[in-house]
Amino acid sequence: MTYVIAQPCVDVKDRSCVEECPVDCIYEGRRALYIHADECVDCGACEPVCPVEAVFFEADLPAEWHGYRASTTEFFAVGGAGGGAASSGPYDHDSTLVAALEPRNTAR
């Protein structure tokens, strides 16, 4: 099991979780952040710092966001091979699920 970043992160990408992650396993797509399941050590440091409450332990993922587990798998299969998020930089793609969402106005 691992942690998953769900819909509340789309178009927000606060990055508090990235700064807190001790193993550099949170990657940036165009519109969302993604946790690499093979690199995550399940420490949970990312979950409490997320200001939009988008990070969930996989088993606790709300039903309406169950698709985000497969979405994360797809993101890394398409072109996010892993090896450390800081060294890879932002990716110029998202999963199909995230890319299909209507853009959210994040202006406050």
C-alpha positions, -999 to +999 in steps of 0.1 A: +000+000+000+010+036-005-003+071-004-023+086-033-029+122-042-065+128-053-087+154-070-083+183-045-047+187-057-056+192-094-047+227-105-035+236-069-002+218-065+007+235-032+039+213-029+039+213+009+039+175+006+069+176-017+089+196+009+080+172+036+087+139+018+119+123+031+124+100+000+116+124-028+088+103-043+063+130-052+064+140-088+049+169-106+027+166-137+011+195-156-019+199-133-013+176-103+012+158-081+017+121-080+033+097-055+055+070-069+042+038-052+076+019-056+095+048-039+070+057-011+080+043+023+045+049+037+058+073+064+027+095+061+046+128+064+028+142+033-007+137+045-010+162+074+007+190+056-016+191+025-037+222+028-064+209+005-066+174+021-058+156-012-033+130+002-048+097+014-034+063+025-045+041-004-069+020+018-086+053+031-091+068-004-127+081-005-150+062-029-154+092-053-116+093-058-108+056-062-098+062-098-068+082-086-049+050-077-051+038-113-045+074-125-012+075-106-001+041-121-009+054-156+010+086-150+042+067-142+037+042-170+034+069-196+066+088-187+075+092-151+100+064-145+110+074-110+145+077-096+138+108-075+114+136-082+139+164-077+163+151-104+135+146-129+118+180-127+082+186-137+067+163-164+047+177-193+018+153-190-009+141-166-029+109-163-059+107-186-082+112-156-066+145-145-062+158-181-099+153-188-110+174-158-123+209-164-096+234-154-103+248-119-100+285-112-075+286-083-076+324-078-085+334-043 
